[in-house]
Structures are given as structure tokens and as C-alpha cells.
């Protein structure tokens, strides 16, 4: 196990246990806000699992029949997680709307205590990733997700306090709907990115036009065609391209092109074909 993987394992175990406790407390106290926050915290578990799984899968060796290894499994996991969260949001929203028409008494003290515990768990998990958040995109995603969920849990605590003073039970389903909206906003990005990666689209943040322009700016390159960029996993990007050139030092050009992809665009897995003239597959190059 990688020395940094213990953070994902700790975060998964603690948050998964809390999701079960919080959802059970929501059922007992009749609080849809707690149940909605449990669904929100479930997204933490799924997000941490995806980040930790990506780190683990990236170290798995490829096989003769699976030449790219297991990286694509992280994309499938992300897509499944997004669909699961959308389904959970639908169930929570349905119950919240029903409660709007018929508000039920809510155990405000239970809501405050359980959400308060959730705040400290989310904050503590986020602090595990704070140090390395600027070095690793996976770590940064985990850190930001946990900090956002700590804020949501704090909001539920405040709503519980208001209900304790005012006995406005209708606040509980109203907050549930707000939490569902927050989950859907975050899940939409996950769903869109995972579908794009499943369809071998260029990952978010990768500017294909800028890559083409960068290759064309290399000395001696006269044309670029068959340029493809896609995600091998949620953390690794691959690129293939044909470069038409008139340079005598082809090996030097290949090194320059690979260095450009690696340093400027953070693409380490490149396959480049160098051509001195138009080939039959691209007569207009």
C-alpha cells in the first residue's frame, strides 16, 4: 500500500460508519434533513473510494489482453456513483415534498448532535488531505469535497437550533430540498465528466486546440493530423498524433514534441508518428 493511501482508508471507514449512523438517526428523529445529509455524506464515501481506487489502479500492471491496465475502471466507477447519487436524490426529494404538505415533529436535539458530529468528521477528514492538496488533483478533489460537506453539516446544525427554538418543523424538509439541490449540482459535473471519459473525450482542462497549436509551433512541423486525446483513467491522459515535418533531425523533433506534451499539457503517455510528406490516409496534409 502506498504511504498516502491510509488517508483514503481512514476517510472511507469513518465516513461510511457515520453515514449509517446519521441515516438511522434521521429515521428515528423523522428528519429528512439528516437523511439528506447522510446521502450527501455518502457522496464523500464514493468520492474517496474513487480517488483511492484511482491511485491503487494506477499501479496495477497491464496484461497482454488488457494493454492499458485497469485505469478505465475508475471511469466506470465514477459513472456508477453519479447515477446512484441521482437515484438517492430522487428518493430524498420525494419524501421531502411529502413532508412539506404534512410536516412531522422532528427531534431537533438529535438533528443538532448528529449533524455536529458529521461536521467534525468531515472537517477532520479534510485536514488529512490539506497538506498535499496542491500537489495531486485527486487529493485536492477529496479535500474540497470534504470541506464543502463540513459546511453543509454545519448548516444542518444551525437549522436544528432554529427548529429547537421555533418548532418550525417545515424547515426540515425545506433544508432537505436545498441539500438535494447541492448534491445534484456536484453530481452533474461528475456525471458529465464520467460520460465524457467513457466516450474517450478529452478530459476536462485539456485544450486540444492549444495542443495542436503547440505542435505546429515546433520548428519544422508543417501539419498535424489524427490528433486524439483521451483519458486512460480519471488521472492519466493519453495522446496520439501524426506530425508532418521537413526536419533532418527527426529524433530531436520527437523528443521536443514529447517534452511539450509532458511539461506544458501534463500528458505523459504519447504516441507520435513523424511523416516527411502527405501519406495516403491524409492526402491534404
LINQUIZI-V940350 format. One record per backbone hydrogen bond with DSSP energy under -0.5 kcal/mol. NH is the residue of the N-H (numbers start at 1). CO is the residue of the C=O. If there is no record, write none. Layout:
NH;CO  NH;CO
This chain:
5;2  7;4  8;4  8;5  9;5  10;6  11;7  12;8  13;9  14;10  15;11  16;12  17;13  18;14  19;15  20;16  21;17  22;18  23;19  24;20  25;21  26;22  27;23  28;24  29;25  30;26  31;26  32;30  35;31  36;32  37;33  38;34  39;35  40;36  41;37  42;38  43;39  43;40  44;40  45;41  46;42  47;43  48;44  49;45  50;46  51;47  52;48  53;49  54;50  55;51  56;52  57;53  58;54  59;56  60;57  63;66  69;66  71;68  73;70  74;71  75;71  75;72  76;72  77;73  78;74  79;75  80;76  81;77  82;78  83;79  84;80  85;81  86;82  87;83  88;84  89;85  90;86  91;87  92;88  93;89  94;90  95;91  96;92  97;93  98;94  99;95  100;96  101;97  102;98  107;29  108;106  111;107  112;108  113;109  114;110  115;111  116;112  117;113  118;114  119;115  120;116  121;117  122;118  123;119  124;120  125;121  126;122  127;123  128;124  128;125  129;125  129;126  130;126  131;127  133;130  135;132  136;132  140;136  141;137  142;138  143;139  144;140  145;141  146;142  147;143  148;144  149;145  150;146  151;147  152;148  153;149  154;150  155;151  156;152  157;153  158;154  159;155  160;156  161;157  162;158  163;159  164;160  165;161  166;162  167;163  169;167  171;168  172;169  173;169  174;170  175;171  176;172  177;173  178;174  179;175  180;176  181;177  182;178  183;179  184;180  185;181  186;182  187;183  188;184  189;185  190;186  191;187  192;188  193;189  194;190  195;191  196;192  197;193  198;194  199;195  200;197  201;196  206;203  207;205  208;206  211;207  212;208  213;209  214;210  215;211  216;212  217;213  218;215  221;218  222;220  222;244  223;244  225;242  228;226  228;240  230;238  231;201  232;230  232;236  233;236  238;230  239;269  240;228  241;271  242;225  243;273  244;223  244;242  245;275  246;220  250;248  253;249  254;250  255;251  256;252  257;253  258;254  259;255  260;256  261;257  262;258  263;259  264;260  265;260  265;261  266;262  267;261  268;266  269;237  270;268  271;239  273;241  274;272  275;243  282;279  283;280  285;282
